[in-house]
Each structure stands twice: as C-alpha cells, then as structure tokens.
Amino acid sequence: MAFKSLFDRLFDVVVYVLITLITIITLYPFLNVLAISFNDSVDTVRGGITIYPRDFTLQNYKLIFSYDGLITGFKISVLRTVVGTIAGLISGSMLAFTLARTEFQGRRFISTFLAITMYVSGGLIPGFVLIRNLDLVNTFAVYILPGLVSAFNIFVIRSFIDGIPYSLQESAKLDGANDFTIYYRVILPLCKPALATVALFLAVGQWNSWFDTYLFNGSNSKLTTLQYELMKVLQSTTVNANNVRGDNMNQLMAQISPDSVKMAITIVATVPILVVYPFLQKYFVKGMTLGAVKS
C-alpha cells in the first residue's frame, strides 16, 4: 500500500507538471501578442519581447481608434453578430428538428443534399453573381441570408435531438401539442448545450467575417464592419512603412509599426469573443459530445 501511495503521489506530480506546461504553452502566445500591442513601436522593432511590454504605451490603440469608421464598424459587427446568431439558431434548429423526425419522408434526400454542400461549393464568382442578382449588394441582409443555413450546425443539432427519447414528443402529442409546440416547449429547452455550441460557432464566424464586406459593401461606409476597418488600418500602416526610406523611417516607426498595430488589432478583434466564451464554455463540450453518442 505504501508503494501504491508513493506511486499515486508521483503520478499526481507528473499530471500537475504537464498541466502547468500545457497552460504556459497555451497562454504564452496570447500574452506575447498582448505585450507587443502595448509596447512602443521603436522598441518593438528590436524584438525580444516576451510576456510583458518593455516600453509601455497606448499609442498603438490610439492609432486604431482614431479612424472614423471604427465606431460604425463596431456597431455593425455587433448587430450582424447578434442578428446572424439568432437567425442561424432558429433556422438551423427548425431544420434539424424536421430532419430528426423519422416520419418525414424527405429526410434522407435533404440530409444528403446538405452533406454535399459541405464538400462542394459554386465558387466565388457564381456566388457573387447570385448575390448581385438577388439585389443583396449594399444591404445589411447580405451579412445574414447567405449564411442562414449551415449543414454542419444542422447536423450537430440533429445528432443531439436524436439522443432525446422520442417518447417525450409522443407524450406531448397525447396532451394535444402540435409540432411547433413540441419544438418550442420540449426540444429547444433540452437542446441548450447544442444550441450554445452552435451559437458560439455562428457568433465567431459573424464577428470575424470581413471578406463579405469587402466584396459587397466595401463602398458603403454605413455598412462597414469592424474587421474590415481593422484590415484597412493594418493595410495602410504596412504600405506606409514599406514606402518610407532612410531618415524618415525612424520618425514613422515612432508613430506606427506594422507589427505593433497588427498585435493591437488582434487583441481588439479577439477580446469580445473571449468575454462571451466563458458563459458558453460549460455547454460547449457537452453539446459537442452528447449528440455524438448513440445507445
């Protein structure tokens, strides 16, 4: 028993050491990005910054937030994230609920059709032509409608619904509930883990998206997004740095640095998702695993 107790202690030590190393490896890149974003531009060029800024400054963030379109972009990004997440959850959960019904005759065909869309797409040019023909260019709807239905999210929710005993739906039918009532009052409350998981996928996708703004709303300053504005900030600083030579380089780097601005942009774009994630984390693992286990 003494040997077993010693072995258990050694095992615990090894586990704690491994967890500590993994935590350090995971946190170091983020802390390094954070440190560079708060570091002076000239000092950043020297390199060697680890997890704390060597010459603390807020100049990088002042440069970013000095752009006029940033506030508008932030508002539109928040709006498209909220609306896109809610709309995607409603449409995805409704379709998943329909495909989970064994009596639905077209479930196999629709499931196969959705699965094909995960591997085959029309391409960029046909997609642009379709959006233009639907008169979605220079509209807010272009942020919502094209991504309203996601095959992957539907399959995640449907797999979770398949794990819910069908007897619950039968009992609700005996009590006089129709399909919509069963969906709203029985299925949705039991699918919170799966819905939280899909909501995180949708929110991250909407928040990080900028290419659709570039393609369809790039000329409309009222519909710009935060990611698109941050991309323009980074692009302008990089171009300016590449075009300056000689003595003027030090003067420019004292104000802007592509590396420092890039790291500051990364922090600005990441923090909102980091704030939301802890509230969904308890559902995340559960939503990804329970629906995949079949009895």
C-alpha positions as CSV (number, residue, x, y, z in Angstrom):
1,M,0.0,0.0,0.0
2,A,2.9,2.3,0.8
3,F,4.3,1.7,-2.7
4,K,0.9,2.5,-4.2
5,S,0.6,5.7,-2.2
6,L,4.0,6.8,-3.4
7,F,3.2,5.9,-7.0
8,D,-0.1,7.9,-6.7
9,R,1.9,11.0,-5.5
10,L,4.4,10.7,-8.3
11,F,1.5,10.4,-10.8
12,D,-0.2,13.5,-9.4
13,V,3.1,15.4,-9.6
14,V,3.6,14.4,-13.2
15,V,0.0,15.4,-14.0
16,Y,0.3,18.8,-12.4
17,V,3.6,19.5,-14.2
18,L,2.1,18.5,-17.5
19,I,-1.0,20.7,-16.9
20,T,1.2,23.6,-15.9
21,L,3.4,23.2,-19.1
22,I,0.3,23.0,-21.3
23,T,-1.2,26.1,-19.7
24,I,2.1,28.0,-20.2
25,I,2.3,26.9,-23.8
26,T,-1.3,27.9,-24.4
27,L,-1.2,31.3,-22.7
28,Y,2.3,32.4,-23.9
29,P,1.3,33.3,-27.5
30,F,-1.7,35.4,-26.3
31,L,0.4,37.2,-23.6
32,N,3.1,37.8,-26.2
33,V,0.6,39.4,-28.6
34,L,-0.8,41.5,-25.7
35,A,2.7,42.7,-24.7
36,I,3.6,43.7,-28.2
37,S,0.4,45.6,-28.6
38,F,1.2,47.7,-25.6
39,N,4.9,48.2,-26.5
40,D,6.5,51.2,-28.1
41,S,6.9,50.9,-31.9
42,V,10.6,51.6,-32.0
43,D,11.3,49.2,-29.2
44,T,9.2,46.5,-30.9
45,V,11.4,46.5,-33.9
46,R,14.3,45.5,-31.7
47,G,12.5,42.2,-30.8
48,G,12.9,40.1,-27.7
49,I,9.6,41.0,-26.1
50,T,8.2,38.1,-24.1
51,I,5.0,38.4,-21.9
52,Y,5.3,42.0,-20.7
53,P,5.8,45.2,-22.6
54,R,9.3,46.6,-22.3
55,D,8.3,50.2,-23.1
56,F,4.6,50.5,-22.3
57,T,2.5,52.8,-24.5
58,L,-1.1,53.2,-25.6
59,Q,-0.1,54.7,-29.0
60,N,-1.0,51.6,-31.0
61,Y,-4.5,51.6,-29.7
62,K,-4.9,55.3,-30.1
63,L,-3.9,54.9,-33.7
64,I,-6.5,52.2,-34.3
65,F,-9.4,54.0,-32.6
66,S,-8.5,57.3,-34.3
67,Y,-10.1,56.0,-37.5
68,D,-13.6,57.4,-38.2
69,G,-15.1,54.2,-39.5
70,L,-14.2,52.1,-36.4
71,I,-17.2,53.1,-34.3
72,T,-19.6,52.4,-37.2
73,G,-17.8,49.2,-37.9
74,F,-18.1,48.1,-34.3
75,K,-21.9,48.8,-34.2
76,I,-22.5,46.9,-37.5
77,S,-20.3,44.0,-36.3
78,V,-22.2,43.7,-33.1
79,L,-25.6,43.9,-34.9
80,R,-24.7,41.3,-37.5
81,T,-23.3,39.0,-34.8
82,V,-26.5,39.2,-32.7
83,V,-28.9,39.0,-35.7
84,G,-26.9,36.4,-37.5
85,T,-26.5,34.2,-34.5
86,I,-30.2,34.3,-33.6
87,A,-31.4,33.8,-37.2
88,G,-28.9,30.9,-37.7
89,L,-30.1,29.2,-34.5
90,I,-33.7,29.5,-35.4
91,S,-33.4,28.3,-39.0
92,G,-30.8,25.6,-38.1
93,S,-32.8,24.2,-35.1
94,M,-36.0,24.1,-37.1
95,L,-34.5,22.2,-40.0
96,A,-32.6,19.9,-37.6
97,F,-35.9,19.2,-35.7
98,T,-37.6,18.3,-39.1
99,L,-34.8,16.0,-40.2
100,A,-34.8,14.2,-36.8
101,R,-38.4,13.2,-37.4
102,T,-38.5,9.6,-38.6
103,E,-41.8,10.0,-40.3
104,F,-40.5,12.8,-42.5
105,Q,-40.2,11.1,-45.9
106,G,-37.6,13.5,-47.4
107,R,-35.1,13.4,-44.5
108,R,-32.6,11.2,-46.3
109,F,-32.6,13.3,-49.5
110,I,-32.3,16.6,-47.7
111,S,-29.6,15.3,-45.4
112,T,-27.6,14.0,-48.4
113,F,-28.1,17.3,-50.2
114,L,-26.8,19.3,-47.1
115,A,-23.9,16.9,-46.7
116,I,-22.8,17.6,-50.4
117,T,-22.8,21.3,-49.7
118,M,-20.1,20.8,-47.1
119,Y,-17.7,19.5,-49.8
120,V,-18.8,21.2,-53.0
121,S,-19.5,24.9,-53.5
122,G,-20.3,27.0,-56.5
123,G,-17.2,29.2,-56.1
124,L,-16.5,32.8,-55.6
125,I,-17.7,34.3,-58.9
126,P,-21.0,32.3,-59.1
127,G,-21.6,33.3,-55.5
128,F,-21.0,37.0,-56.2
129,V,-23.3,36.8,-59.3
130,L,-26.0,35.2,-57.2
131,I,-25.8,37.8,-54.5
132,R,-25.9,40.6,-57.1
133,N,-28.9,39.1,-58.9
134,L,-30.7,38.8,-55.6
135,D,-30.2,42.6,-55.0
136,L,-28.3,42.0,-51.8
137,V,-25.3,44.2,-52.7
138,N,-25.0,47.3,-50.4
139,T,-27.6,45.8,-48.0
140,F,-27.3,44.6,-44.4
141,A,-29.1,41.4,-45.4
142,V,-26.0,40.2,-47.3
143,Y,-24.5,39.5,-43.9
144,I,-27.3,37.3,-42.7
145,L,-29.1,35.5,-45.6
146,P,-26.1,33.7,-47.3
147,G,-25.1,32.0,-44.1
148,L,-28.5,31.4,-42.7
149,V,-28.3,27.6,-43.1
150,S,-25.2,25.7,-42.2
151,A,-25.1,22.0,-42.9
152,F,-22.5,21.4,-40.1
153,N,-24.6,23.2,-37.5
154,I,-27.7,21.4,-38.6
155,F,-26.1,18.0,-38.2
156,V,-24.8,19.0,-34.7
157,I,-28.3,19.9,-33.5
158,R,-29.9,17.0,-35.2
159,S,-27.5,14.5,-33.6
160,F,-28.3,16.0,-30.2
161,I,-32.1,15.7,-30.9
162,D,-31.6,12.1,-31.9
163,G,-30.4,11.4,-28.4
164,I,-33.5,12.8,-26.8
165,P,-36.1,10.0,-26.1
166,Y,-38.8,10.2,-28.7
167,S,-41.3,9.2,-26.0
168,L,-41.2,12.8,-24.9
169,Q,-42.6,14.0,-28.2
170,E,-45.2,11.3,-28.2
171,S,-46.3,12.3,-24.7
172,A,-46.6,15.9,-25.8
173,K,-48.8,14.8,-28.8
174,L,-51.1,12.9,-26.5
175,D,-51.5,16.1,-24.5
176,G,-52.6,17.9,-27.7
177,A,-49.4,19.7,-28.6
178,N,-48.7,20.4,-32.3
179,D,-45.3,20.2,-34.0
180,F,-44.4,23.8,-33.3
181,T,-45.3,23.5,-29.6
182,I,-43.2,20.3,-29.3
183,Y,-40.3,22.2,-31.0
184,Y,-40.6,25.3,-28.8
185,R,-41.5,23.8,-25.4
186,V,-39.9,20.3,-25.5
187,I,-37.0,20.2,-27.9
188,L,-35.4,23.7,-27.5
189,P,-35.1,23.6,-23.7
190,L,-33.5,20.2,-23.9
191,C,-31.1,21.3,-26.6
192,K,-29.4,24.1,-24.7
193,P,-25.9,22.5,-24.9
194,A,-26.1,22.0,-28.6
195,L,-27.6,25.4,-29.2
196,A,-24.9,27.1,-27.1
197,T,-22.3,25.3,-29.1
198,V,-23.8,26.3,-32.5
199,A,-24.3,29.9,-31.2
200,L,-20.6,30.1,-30.4
201,F,-19.7,28.9,-34.0
202,L,-22.1,31.4,-35.5
203,A,-21.1,34.3,-33.3
204,V,-17.3,33.8,-34.0
205,G,-18.0,33.4,-37.7
206,Q,-20.0,36.6,-37.9
207,W,-17.7,38.6,-35.7
208,N,-14.5,37.6,-37.6
209,S,-16.0,38.0,-41.1
210,W,-14.7,40.8,-43.3
211,F,-14.4,39.4,-46.8
212,D,-18.2,39.7,-47.5
213,T,-17.9,43.4,-46.5
214,Y,-15.0,43.8,-48.9
215,L,-17.0,42.2,-51.8
216,F,-20.5,43.6,-51.3
217,N,-20.4,46.6,-49.0
218,G,-16.9,48.0,-49.4
219,S,-18.1,51.2,-50.9
220,N,-20.8,51.7,-48.3
221,S,-19.4,53.4,-45.2
222,K,-22.7,52.9,-43.3
223,L,-22.5,49.1,-43.5
224,T,-18.8,48.6,-42.9
225,T,-17.7,46.1,-40.2
226,L,-15.1,46.2,-37.5
227,Q,-12.9,43.5,-39.1
228,Y,-12.9,45.3,-42.4
229,E,-11.9,48.6,-40.9
230,L,-9.2,46.9,-38.9
231,M,-7.9,45.3,-42.1
232,K,-7.8,48.7,-43.7
233,V,-5.8,50.1,-40.8
234,L,-3.3,47.3,-41.0
235,Q,-3.0,47.6,-44.7
236,S,-2.4,51.4,-44.5
237,T,0.3,51.1,-41.9
238,T,2.1,48.3,-43.8
239,V,2.0,50.2,-47.1
240,N,3.3,53.4,-45.3
241,A,6.1,51.5,-43.7
242,N,7.2,49.9,-46.9
243,N,7.1,53.3,-48.8
244,V,9.3,55.2,-46.3
245,R,13.1,55.1,-46.6
246,G,16.1,56.5,-44.9
247,D,15.9,59.0,-42.0
248,N,12.1,59.2,-42.2
249,M,11.8,55.5,-41.2
250,N,12.6,56.2,-37.5
251,Q,10.1,59.1,-37.4
252,L,7.4,56.8,-38.9
253,M,8.2,53.9,-36.6
254,A,7.9,56.2,-33.6
255,Q,4.2,56.6,-34.5
256,I,3.2,53.4,-36.2
257,S,4.7,49.9,-36.6
258,P,3.0,47.2,-38.6
259,D,3.9,44.6,-36.0
260,S,2.6,46.6,-33.1
261,V,-0.6,47.6,-34.9
262,K,-1.1,44.0,-36.0
263,M,-1.0,42.8,-32.5
264,A,-3.2,45.6,-31.2
265,I,-5.8,44.7,-34.0
266,T,-5.6,41.0,-32.9
267,I,-6.4,42.0,-29.3
268,V,-9.3,44.3,-30.4
269,A,-10.8,41.6,-32.5
270,T,-10.3,38.8,-30.0
271,V,-11.4,40.3,-26.7
272,P,-15.2,40.4,-27.4
273,I,-15.2,36.6,-28.1
274,L,-13.1,35.9,-25.1
275,V,-15.6,37.7,-23.0
276,V,-18.5,35.7,-24.3
277,Y,-16.9,32.3,-24.3
278,P,-16.8,31.7,-20.5
279,F,-20.6,31.9,-20.4
280,L,-20.9,29.3,-23.1
281,Q,-18.0,27.1,-22.2
282,K,-20.0,24.8,-19.8
283,Y,-22.3,23.9,-22.6
284,F,-19.6,23.7,-25.3
285,V,-18.1,20.3,-24.5
286,K,-21.4,18.8,-23.6
287,G,-23.0,20.0,-26.8
288,M,-20.2,18.5,-28.9
289,T,-20.2,15.1,-27.3
290,L,-23.7,14.1,-26.1
291,G,-25.2,14.3,-29.6
292,A,-22.5,12.0,-31.0
293,V,-23.1,9.2,-28.5
294,K,-25.6,6.6,-29.6
295,S,-27.1,4.0,-27.3
